[in-house]
Amino acid sequence: MDRVRLRFFGGISIADGDRAVDVRGRGQEALLFRLALDAGSTVAYRALAEDVWPDDLPEDPRASLQSLASRLRRALPRGVLEAAPGGYRLAVDRDDVDLAHFADLVDRARRADDPASAAADARAALDLWTGDPWTPGEGFDWVVRDLLEDRAHAERLASGSVPSGEESGMPAAERVAAVPAALTPLIGRQHELALIDEQLGVERLVTLIGPGGAGKTTLALETARRRPGSVVVELAPAAPGEVWAAVAGAVGRSIRIGELVSATARDRVLEALTGRTVLLVLDNCEHVSAEAAAAALDVLRSAPGTRILATSREPLGLAGEAFVDLGPLPQGDARELFVRRVRAARGTPPAPEDAEAVERIVTRLDGLPLALELAAAKARTLTIAEIDTGLDDRFALLATGPRAVEARHQTLRALIDWSWETLTGSERTALLAAAVFPDGIAAGDVAVVARAFGVDAGSFDALVDKSLLHRSERRLRMLETVREYGIDRLRSEGHEAEFRGIQARAMAELAAREDARLRGPAVREGLAWFDADDENLSAALRACAEQAGLADVGVRLVRANLWTWLMRERFEELSAGLTTFFAAAGALDSEPAVVVRGVGLLARAFDLSRREMDRNENADGVPRHSDLVADTPSTNDALELLERESPAVIAAAAVHRSELSAVIGPLLRGVATTARETPPGRPWPRTTVIDDTGLEEAPEWSKAFVGMMRSAIAQNSGDTATLGVESERSLATFLRLGDVWGTAFASQMRSEWLQLAGRLEEALDVADTSSEALAGLTSTADLVQQRAQSIGLLLRLGRVDEARERLTRLERLARDNESPQGLAQVHMSAATIEIAVGDGAAALRHLDEVDSDAMPSFPDQLVAWALSKRAQALVLLGRSDAAATALRSALPAAIGSGDHPIVSDVAVSIAGWLALEGRDGDAGRALTAAARIRGGADAEEPFLRVLRARLGTEALDPAVAGSEAGRVTTVDGTADPAVDAEHEVAVLSALLGSPGDS
């Protein structure tokens, strides 16, 4: 491997020696960029995931990272991307990454004792800045901010205007003896310092607000040092009634206040300030905020030349007050602060192998300077790993600190205790309540949460004012350190279980409210709420599972989450929720209990299907032909379960009516009837009949849903007549109700029927409407699958160029969302396009791109379809034996899927192979089987059209094959929906033969 170099200034460029390396896709670029910033060091999974997906983490970040790394590894030279315990590492020198080299040069310049060396390193760093730094987009603003700060440092050092080693201070001549000197250089905060100066330039009262330990005093003092004649008033020691005395004492150290004639401290201060231009710093106002505000008002009114910079955890509340909000340090600055303080504590910085632990420490301590200082001080006696582990009980770990500082800054607990003591009883309860909401609280939910905990909603606003909560994206959020403080208090006072129980009840109420929006025009808003409160809901469900007396709340939570889990295909969570609270729903005394019990009953019945499937496999693990329908329970076991449990659930559903409970009865009756009518030992067919009993007075949505289910069953079982009627009816109802999700899936079924009817333009319009409506409502893999349907329709219409354009957009969607299954679908759609134009070799190249490592996790439908397309490509290339091998794997997978259209697709591929073999009669028989299984002939099937042109045989005309078999092949005919699919599969297997027959 040649030397690999990465350049990001002025644009991205990757070179392996003289060869350019091409990395495509936002996900791969983001992963590479993040690893390059810490070239040579391991970056933890969590840090990578949060930076690659800053706004919306995948459902399984670790799996998505592995898939992303797998693809990136193929693009990079061998050995560059390494997997390491806990994360990944980019095995290149930091000098070969321009951003890392730039940062190292600036850091070396800042630490240099020799001004000439500092200037040389700074100029070398600036030479690397050949253009604006490139980033992969969202989530990396912090990188640009850090680089700009480093550039500013480098420019000052290169000019020699700031002595090395103390660049963040001011020249000695400008320092004022009345302001305490800085003990250590300021790290970061240049933006905030500039904003303070800007605010003070136009306003007379500026309040620097932020949580305890954020460094408000440090910035206030730094500002004072830059303004000769500033007066600093330390209010932390002041008790109520002592504010004017404290101000008078500070003013007296700079102005000869003792010689003034006024009797009171207030009047002496005002007399001293009159006629002067002064910056008055009122530091730590929060515990005497009312008196500090009154004093500030008097000064501003009486001394026009005075400006005031206050520091507080809450506003003073005066008219004309301007603010600078001081949040946590950016990650880079926080890391630098921690590393410097570790070096000061033990003489050496953290070792390279400690980098991952350092990142965790910095993140877990919220970038709070004081917390980082306290943690770094522990490096005298603890390793970095021990500090990281010790943060599991951060208040015990950081229970000691420097003795020279005031008590409230000596420990982490004391830091927050200082704020706690200023809170009212209601505000304290609100703080503890917020601690059990890991996602924070939506602004619109505050009233419900406040009522649940018995406090006034204004208490949460007060916590925002006091910097214990902060507003972000219309939510009230809490720093992790403050959250841990709240949890620690709840535990020590014995109230944690109580508060978590209240949180669960509040979340159940809120989730029920939002669930009602999911089956109508506000579905996107409802889903956004569930996404934003995902951790809150998980915490609530855990509490219900762990605490006695909360089972009924758990049932309500599962009921409220159920539709979201189904829409997002989060089946593991659905299964866990149903399993955990199935028994608790047995009383059937509420709508949530009925729905949870009913859906749980269906899930248990279909769980038996997997056991039956296992029992019914051949010794070689291939399903028997009778297993055309997958997920089919054992008749005896399922029938016993359903007959025992269903009547009570159906009766209760009639009492506790809702959109979802109304469909429980028809579904249970249909499944039970199918089980009853199926001979013992045989799997259930996919011709389950869902009747209308009990639906007469059901909501319109329930009727539309049942119609959609009927159309899906019909599509899967080849019953095109029912598919046409039910898809049309359910689509019309969902459109009238404004249900976006229902409309999308009913449209998909309608498009399927239109395709079989030969009405391809209409089918395309409906399919496009369906896929656009599904965006954001379902999984990426499902969305890609839906949009791939339109590509197939375009190929049937002969619009190949448009199909390729659609594929490009589809690939971007799958890559941006890091969906392995979606990417597999994209490659298979690409193969389908190449098959449609007769390029079997190109089709095989796309199929070879399907991630083989992920394939075992794909559903049988996708596996069968991929193998079917492979066989088609091989047939086009004349590779008969290889095509037969692919088909002998495709057919069992299709059978196992129970999906008739997939089995039909494999049958079409078998027909193509038979035609290549010169077996025209058998080819026609295979096409007849395909039409019977699907319920109609696909007259414009692209593969058959290309192959027919090459072979010149009418045996590959679906219409001819169907008519020769005496079958009706159009959806407008009277084909019997009860096709003997097992017989047709047996025919296909016989036609395909054994490996020795080919």
N, C-alpha and C positions, 0 to 999 in steps of 0.2 A: 504494500500500500504506500503510495506517495504521501507527501505531507498534505494534510487536509487543512484548508484555510476557509474561514467564514467571515464574510464582510457584510455589515448592516448599515454603515454610514453611507447615505446616498442611495440606498436600495440593497436588496438581498443578492448575494453572490456566494456560491459555494464551489470550491475547486478542489479536485483531487489531482495534485500536480498540475499538469496542463489541461486536464479534462474537466469540463464544467459538469456539475452535478445538479440534476433537476429534481426539486422537491415540490410536489403539487398538493393543493388542498389546504384550507385554513387550519385544519386540525393538525396535520403533519408539520406545517410551518410553525404553528404555535408551540408544539412539543419541542421541535428543534431549537427554536429561539429561546425557550425557557431553559433548556439544558445548556445552551451555549453561554448563557449569562453566568453559569457556574461551571464552566468547562473544567473537566477533570475531577469534579466532585459529584457525589451521589445526591440527586434531588429526590426527596420523598414523594411517594405516590400522592399524598394529600396535597402537597404544595403544587405538584404538577397539575392535578385535576382542577384545583381552584383557579389556577392561572389559565389553563387551556379552555375551561368552560366557566368563566367568571360569573355568568348570570343564570345558567341553567345546567347544573351537574347532571350527567347521565344517571339512569336508574342504578347502574352498577359501574361506578367510576373505574374500579380496578380492572374489570373486564374490558371496558372501553379503552383504557390506556394500553392494555396488552395488545389489543387489536391495532390501535394506532401505532404503537411501537413496532409491531410486526411489519406493517406496511412501510414505515419510515426506514426500518433496517434494510429492507430490500432496495430502497432508493439510494442509501448511503454506501460508501465503500465498506467492505467487510471489516468488522471489528471496531467501527467508530461508535456505534450505539451499543452499550453494554447493559445488561440487566444486573442489578446489584441488590443485596438484601434491603428491602424496604423501598426500592425505587429504581431509577435508571441513571446512567452516567454517560456523558459524551467524552470519549477517550481522545481528546485533542488537547494540545497545550494552550494555556490561556493567551500566550502571545500570538497564537494563530486565530484568535477571535478578536476582531478589532474593538468591539465594545468592552470585552473583559480587559484587553490590553490597555485601553484608554483609562478605565477605572483604576487599574493597578498603577499606572504612571501618575495619575492625579494623587492617589493615596500616598505614593512614595514621595511626591513633591511636598505634600502637606506635612509629612513627618520628618522631612529633611532638616538638619541643623544648619547646613550651609546654604545661604541664599542663592549662590550661583548654581548649586546642584538642583535646588528646588526649581529655579527658573528653567534650567535645561530640561528637566523631566516634564514640567508643565508645557513647554513649547513642543516637546515630542508628542505629548498627548494631543495638543491642539492640531498638530499636523495630521493626525488620524481623522479629524473631523472634516471629511471631504464632502459632506452633505448632510441633510437632516437624517437622524436615525430612523431606519425602517423598523416597524413593528407589525405583527400579524393582525393588528386591529384591537378590538375591545379587550380589556383586561390587562393591558400593559402600559397604561398611562403613567404608572409609578416608575417605569423604566425611563421614560422620557423625562419625567420630573427629576429623577436622580441624575441623569446625564446632564441636564441643563444646570443643575446646581454644581456638579463637578466642573462643568465648563467655566462657570463663573469663578470658581476657586482657581482654576488653572489660568484664566486670563489675568487675575490679580497677581498670582505668583509669577507668571511669566514677565509681567511688567515690573516686578520688584517693588510694587507699592505696598505689599503686606509682608512683614517678616514671617518666614516659615515657622511653624510650631505654634503660632498664635494668630492665625489668619482671621478667626472669627471675632477677635477683639478689635479695639480701635487703637491708633497710635497713642502713646503715653501722654502726649501733650494735651489730648482731647479728653482724658479721663478726669473725672471729678472726684476728689477725695471724699465728698459727702456720700457718694454711692459706693456700696461695697464692691470690691474688686471680684472678678470672676475667678473661682477656684480651678475650673477646668474649661477648655475651649467649648464653645457652643457647637453642637452637631445638628446640622439641618436647620429647619425653621426659617430659612431665608425668605420664603414667600410670606410667612406670617409677620416677620419683622417689617418687610416692605409694606404690608397691608396696614400695620399699626401706624407707620409713618404717614401713609396716605390718609388714613382716617383722621389722625391728629392734625393733618394739614387743613382739613375742612370742617372738623367738628371740635367742640371744646370738651366733650366728655366721651371717652372711649372706654368700654369695659371689655377686658379680656376674659372670656368665659371658657370654662372647660372643666373636665372631671379632676378630682384630686390626683396629684402626681403627674399631670400632663406637662408641667413646666411653665405654668403661668408666671410665677415669680421670676424665673430665670429670664424670660423674655421681657418682662417689665423692667428688670434691672438692666438688661442689655440696652433697651431703649433709653433708659435714663442716662446711661454712660455716654450715649451718643448726643445728649442734649445738655451742654454745660449749664450748671445752675439748677438742675433737677433736685427735687426734694422727695425722698422716699419715706413713706409712713408705713411701718409694719404694724398691722392691726391684729395679727394672730394672738398676741398676748392680751389684747384689750378686752376687758369685761364690759358688759352693758353699762353705759354712763361714762365710759372712759375714752370715747373716740376723740373728742376735742382735745383732751389732755395729750393723747398720743400724737395728734397732728401738731399741736403746739411744741411738743418735745422735738419732733423731727425738724420743724421749721426753725426752731431755735439753734439747731446745730449748723444751719447755713446762714441765717439772718439773725441779727442781734435783737432778738425778740424780747429779751429780758429788760431792755431799756425803754420799751414801749409803755405808755401810760395806762392802757386799758386794763380793767380789773379782771375780766374773765378770760379763760383760755381761748374761747371762740373769738372774742373781740380782738385779742392780741394777734391771733393768726390773720384775721381779716385786715387789720391795720398793717401788719408786716408785708402782706402780699399786695396791697394796694400800690399801683403804679409800677409794679414789676412784671416782667415776662418770665413765667416759671412753669415748668411741668411738675405737677404734684401727683405722685404715685401713691394711691391708696391700695395697699397690698393685703389680700385675704379679708375681704369684706363680708363673706357670707354669714358669719355667725352674729354680726352686728349690722346687718344690711340696712335696716330701717334708719339707724343713727348715722351710718356712713352716707346714706342717700341724702339725709337732711343736711349733713355737713357739706357734702359736695354741692348741693343746691345753694347753700349760703355763699360758698366760695365763688361759684360761677356768677352769682348775682352781684357780688361786692368787689370782685377782682377781675376785671375784664381781660387782663393780660395773662391770666392763669388758665392753663389747660390741665385736665385731670385724666390720668390713665389709672383705671381701677382694675383689680383682679378679683374675680369672684367665681363661685360655682353657680351663681344665679344673677340675673340682671338687677341693677339698682332700681329700675322702674321709673326713671326720670324722663321727662319730655326731652327729645333731642339726643337721647343716649344712642351712641353708635357702638357696634360690636365687632369684635374679632373672635371667631369661634376657634378654639384650640382643641383639635382632636388628637388622636394618637399619632405618634411619629409614623411616617411612611416606612415600609418594611426595610428598605435599604439603610435609612438613617438609624432605625431602631437596631438593626444588626450591627452597624458600626459603633453605636453607643455601647452595646453590650460587649462587643469584642474589645473595645478600648478599656472598658472598666475591668474586664477579666484580666487583660494584660497588666493593668495597674495593680490588681489584687495579688497576682502571683508571679508577675514578671514575664510571662509568655502568653501569647494569644491562644485561642482554641486551636487545636490541631485540625488539619484538613478532614480527618475522619470524624470530627465532631460537628461538621457543617450541618448535617441533617438535624442533630439535636439542637444546635443553635437556632435554626429556623423554627423549630417547634417551640422553643422557649420564648422567642420573640413574638411569635403568633399568639401563644397562650396567654402572654402577659399584655396583650392588646396594644403593644407598642407604647405603653406608658413609661416615660423616662424613669420615674421614681421606682417603679416595680422592677425595671431592668437593672437599675443601680443596685437595688437590694439583692436581686438574684446574682448579679455578677460578683458582689462582695462574698458570696458563698464559695466562690472558686478558690478561696484561700484554703479551704478544708475539704471541699467536695469536687469530684470530677464533673465535667459538663453533663455526662450521662446521668449522674446522680442528681444533679440539679433538675434536669428534665423529668426524671422519675418523681422527684420530690414535689413537683408542682401538682401532683395528684391531690396533695393537701397543701396548697400554696400558702395558706395562712399560718400553718405550723412551720413550714420551711422558712418563710420570710418573716419570722417573729423577732428578729434582732436586726439592728442597723446602726449607722454611725451615731455615736453618743454626742457629737458636736452639734447636731441639728435638733430642731424642736421636736418634742415628743411625737407630734402627729405625723412626722415624716420618718420616724425610726422603724416602724413596722408597716407591713401592708395592711393589716387589720386596723391599725391606728389611723391610717390614711382615710379609710372609708368610715371608721367610727366617727371621725370629725364631722363628716356629712350627716351621718345617722343621727347624731345628737341634735342637729338643727331641724329634724323632721317632726311634723305633728304625728299624732297617732294614726290618723287616716293615711298620711303619706307613707308611714312605715309599713302599714298593711299593703298599700299599693306596691311598694318596692318589693316586698316578699312575694306578692302575687305575680308581679312581672318576672320574677326569677324562675317561676315554673313554666314559663312560656318560651321555650328555646328559640322559636322563630320570631319572637317579639309579638306585638299585638297590632293588628290593623287599626288604623284610626277610626274606621267605621264600627269596630267591634268593642271599643273601649267602654261604651255604656253597658253592654251586656256583661263584660268582665267585671266592671266596677260593681254592678248590681249583685253578681254572684258572690263577690267577696265582701259585700256590705260596706262599700266605701263610696265616696262621692267621685264622679268621673273627673272632676277638677284636680283630684289628687295626682293623677297621672300627668296632667299638664304641669303641675308644680314640680314633679320630679324631672321633667324636661328642663324647666327653668333652672333647676339646681344641678344640672349636668349629670344626673344619675340615670336618666334615659335620654336618648337622642332620636330625633325624627329622621327617617331615611326611607324614601320611596313610599310615603304615606303610611309608614309603620313606626311604632315606638319600639326602639331596640335598646339593648343593654350591653355594655361591655362585659366580656366574659369574667373579668375579675370581680365586677360588681355582682354579676349573677352568682358566682361561687360564694361571695359574701352572703348573699341572700339565702342560698341553699344551706350554707353552714349555720346561719342563725336559725333557720327552720329546724334543722336537725338538733342543734343544741337545746332548743326550746321545746322539742318534741312535737312540732306542728307540721313536719314535712308531709306525712301521709294525708293529713287533713287538707292541706293546700293543694296537693296533687289531685285529691278527689274532687275538690271544688273546680279545679282547672278542667278535669275530665267532663264534669257536668256542663260547664260553660262551653266547651268545645262541642259537646253533643248538641247543645241548643243551636250553636252557630252553624255547625255542619248540616243540621236538618234544614235550616233556613236556606243555605246555599244549594243543597241537593235539589230543592224544589225548583231552582233556576235551570237545572241541567236538561230538562225535557221541554225546552221552549226556545225562544229567540235569545235569551240571555245566557246561553250555555257557555260561551267563552268567558264571560265575567265570572260565572260560577266556578269553572275549571281553574281560572287564575287564582281564585281564593283558595281552593284546595291545594294547588301547587305551592302557594306562598306559605300555607300553614301545615305543610307536610310533617315537619318535625313536631309541631304542636299536637297534631293528631296522633302521631306515633307514641308520643309521651302519654297522651290520654289513654290510648288503648293499653299500653303497658301497665298503667296504674290500675285500670279496670281488671286486668288479668291477674295482678299481684295482690290486690286488696280485697278483703272480704266486704261484701255489701255493695259492690260496684258492678256486679254482673249485669244488672238491668241497664246501667249506663253504657256498658260495653256493647250490649245488644243494639242500643240506639246509635252508637258510633259506627258499628259495622253496617247497619242499615243505611246510615247517611253516607258512608264511604263507598257502598257497594257499586253504585252506578259509575262513579269515577274509576274505580278499579277495573270494571268491565270495559269502559271506554278506552282506558289507557293500557289495557291488556296486562294489568299487574295481577296475574293470577296467583302468584305465591302469597301475596298479602290477602287476597280474597279467600284463598283456601285456609290460611292461618286464622283469619277472623272468624270464618264459619266454624272451623273446628273448635276454637277456644270457647265460643259463646253459643254453640248449637244447643247444649243442654239447658242453658239459662233461658233460651227462647221457648222452651217447652211449654210454658204456661199459656202461650198463645193469647195473652190478654191485652195485646196492643198491636198496632200496625207494624212497628219495627219487629216485634217478636214473630208475627206471621210471615213477614218477608224473609227474615233471617232463617227461620225454621224451614220454610218452603224451599228457598234456594239451597240451603244446606242439605235438605233431603235429596234434591236433584243431584247435587254434587256427590253425595255419598253413593247414590245409585250409579253414577257414572264412574266413580272410583272403582267400583266392582268390575267395570269394563276392562280396566287395565289388567286386573288379575285374570279375567277370562281370556284376554288377549294372550297373556303369558302362557296360560294352560293350553291354548289352542295352537301354539306354534309347533312347527315341525322340529325335529331334532337339530336341524341346521340353523334354527332361528328364523327361518323365513315364514311369514304368515301363510296360512292355508287360503285357498281361493274363497272359501266361505267367509273369510274375514274382510270382505269388500268394505264393510262398514267398520271403521275403527272406533274406539271408545264406546264399545257396546257391552253392557253388563251381562253377566250370567243371568239367564232368564229366571231360574229358580230363586237365587239369592235376591235379585233385584225385585222380583215380584213380591216376595215375602216382605221385604222392607217397605215397599210402596203400599201394599195392601194394609199393612199394620199402621203406618204413619199418616198416609195421605188423607183419609176421611176427616180427621180432626183438623188438619191444616186447612183443607178446603172449606170446611164449615166456618172456621174462624176468619178466613179471608172474606167470606160473605158478610161478616159482621164489621170487620175493620177494613173499610173500603179505601182504596187509593189507586193511583195509576199502576203501581207495581203489584200490590196485593191482588188486583183484579185479574192479572195474568197467571197467578200461581195456580189457580184451580184448573184452567184449561191445559196448562203444561203438565201438571201432575197426572191429570186424567189421561192425556194423550200418551204419556210415557208408560203409565200403568197398563193401558189397553194394549199397547204394542208388546209389552212383556207378557201379558196374558195370552195373546194370540200367537206368540212365537213358540214353536215346539221346543221342549226341554233340550238343553245342550246346544242350541243354535243361537247365533248372535242376532241382535235386533237389526231389522232392515232400517233404511233411512226414509221409510215411507210413513213415519209417525204422523197420525192424524190429530190435529189440534181442533177441537170442536168449539162451538159458540156458546155452549152451556154456561150460564152465569154472566155472559158478556152483554146481555140485552141492555142493562142500565149502567154498564161500565163507562168510564171516561173515554172520550174519542181517542186519546193517546193510546190507551190500552188496546183498543180494537186495531189501531194502526200497527202497533207493535206485534200483535198476534198475526196480522196479515203479513208483515215482513218476515216473521219466523216461518210462516207457511211457504212464502216465496223462496226463502233460503233452502228449506227442506226440499222443495220441488226442484230447484236448480241443482241441488246436490244429487238428487235421485233420478234426474232425467224427465221429470213431469213438466213439460213445457207449457201445457195448457194451464195448469194451476199457477205456474210461474208468471204467465202473462196476466191472468186475472188479478192475482193477489198483489203483484208488484205495482200494477196500475192503481189499485184501490188504496194501498198503504201510502204510496207516494203522494196521492192527492190529499190524503188526510194530514200527513206530516207537513206538507206545504201550507195547508190552511192553518195549522197550529203554529207554524213558524219554528218547528223543531229542526235545527240545523243538522244535528247528528242523525236523526231518523230519516230526514230527507236524503242525506248523503247515502246511507246504506240502502234505502228503498230505491234510489236512483241507480245504484250499482246493479241491483237485481233487474231493474227495468232495462238497463243497457244490455245485460246478458240476453234477455228475451228478444230485444230488438236485433241483436247480432244474429241470433239463430233465425229470425224472421227475414233476414237479408236486408233490413232497413239500417244500413251501416252508418249513413250520415246522421240519422236520428240517434243511433246508439252512441256515436262519438260525442254529440252534443250533450247527451245525458251523462255519459261517463266523465266528461270534462267538468260538468257542474258538480258531480258527486265528489271528484277528487279535490277540487278547489274548496268545497265546503268542509272537507275533512281536515284541512290543514290546521294543526294545533289541537285537534280533538282526539287523535288516536296516536299510536306509536309510529315512529318513522318507518319501520319495516312495513307496517300495514298501509301507510300512505303511499310508499313507493310501489307497493303491489297494486293499489288502486290506479295509480297513474300509469303503470305499465299496461293496464287494460286499454288505455287510449292508444298506446303505441301499436298494439296488436290490431286495433281497428284501422289506424292509418295505413298499416301495411296491407290490409285487405282492400283498402281504397286505392292502393297504388301510390300513396303520397309518402315516398321513402325519405325524401329530404326533410320533410316536416317531422317525420318520425325520429330522424337523427337529431334534429334541433331539440325535440322534447327529451331525448335521451341525455343530452348534455346538461339540461336543467335538472334532470332526475339524478344524475351522478353528483352534481353539486349539492343537492339536498341530502343525499345519503352520506357524502363525505363530511359536510358541515355538521351533521348530527351524529357522526361516528357510529353508524349502524352497520355492523357486519352483515346482518341478514339483508338489509336494504342494498348494500353494495353487491351482494351476491345476486340479488334480483336485477340490479342494473346490468351486471355482466351478462346475465341470461337474456335480458331484453336486447342487449347489443348483439348477442349471438343470434337472436331471432331475426333481427334486421339483416344480418349478413346471410342468414339462411334464405330470407325472402328475396335477396338479390343473387342467390346461388353461389356465394363464396363460403364454402365449407371450411377452408383453412382459417379464414379470419374468424369464423364462428368458434372454431376450436380454441383459438388464441384467447378469446374472451372467456370461454368456459374454463380455461386453465387458470384464469385470474381469480376464480372463486376461491375464497380462503378455505383451504382444505382442513385447517385446524378447527375452524368454526363449524364446518359442515355437520358434524355429529349432533350439534345442538339445534340444527334447523329442523322444522317440521317435515314430515314425510312428503307433503305436497311439494315443497321446494326441492327436496332431494330428487323426487321422481321427475319433476319437470326438467331439472338440470340434466339428468341422465337421458331423458327423452330428446332434448335439444342436441345433446352430444351425439346420440344415435343418428339424428337427422343430418347433422354436419358430416358424419362419417359416410352416410349413404350418398350424400352429394359428392364426396371424394371417391366413391366407389370402393370403400373399405368395408366390404360386407361382413367379414368375420368380426372385426372390431365393433361394428354397429350391433351385431347380434349379441355380443358380450354386454354392451351397454344396456340393451333392451332387457336382457335377462335379469339385470339388477333393477332396472326402472319399473318393471311390472310389479314385483312384490312390494316395492316402496309405494307405488300408486295404490295397490290393493290395501296396504296398511293404512293409507291416508283416509280411505273411505270416501274420497272426493271423486264423484263421477266425471266431471270435466277433466280432471287430471288423468284418470284411467282412460278416458276417451282420447286424450292427447297422445298417450303412449300407444293406444291402438292405431292412431293415424301414423305414428312413426313405424310401427310394425308393418303396416300396409306399404309404406315406402320401401322398407327393407325387402319385403316379399317381391315387390315389383322389380327391384334391382336384381333379385335372384331369378327373375323370369317367371315367377309364379303368379301370373296375373289373376287367375281365379281366386287364389288364396288372398291376394291383395284386396280384391273386391269384397271378400268375406270379412276381412279385418275392418274395412271401412264401414261395412254394414254393422258390425259390432260396435264400432265407435259411435255411429249415429244412434243406435238403440240405447247404448249406455248414457249418452248425453241427452237424448230426447229429440234429436234433430241433426241434420247434416250441416256441416260448415262448408258451404259451397266455395268460399273464397279463401280457403286455408292456404297461406303463402307457400309452405313447404311443398304441398301437393301440386300447386300451380307450377312451381319451378321444376319439380321432378317430372311432371307430366309433359312439360315442354321438352325435356331432355330425352325421355324414354318413348314419347309418342304413344302412350297407352291410355285408353279410356277407362281402364280398370281403376285409375286413381281419380276418377271423377266421382265425388261423393253422391251427387244426384243419381248418376247411373248405377252406382253400387247399391244405393238404397232402393231404387225402383226394381232392380233385378232381384232383390231379396224380398220383394213384396211388402216393403215397409213404407209407411208415410214418413217423409223426411222434412216436412215443413211444420212450423209451429202452429200454423192455422188448421192443420189436419186433425185427425182423431186418433193419433197414436196412443196406444195403451200405456199409461204412466207406470204400471206395475211391471216394468221390464224385468225379466229374469237375469239380473246382472251377473249372478254367479255362473249361469250357463254361458253367458257371453265371455266372461273371463276365462272359463275353461276352454272355450274355442280359441281364444287368443293364445293361451299357453300351449295348446296343441299346435297351432300354426307356427309359433316361435320355436317349439321343439327344444331338445336338450342340447348341450354344447357339442356333443358328438354329431348331431344332425347337420350342423352348419358347414 
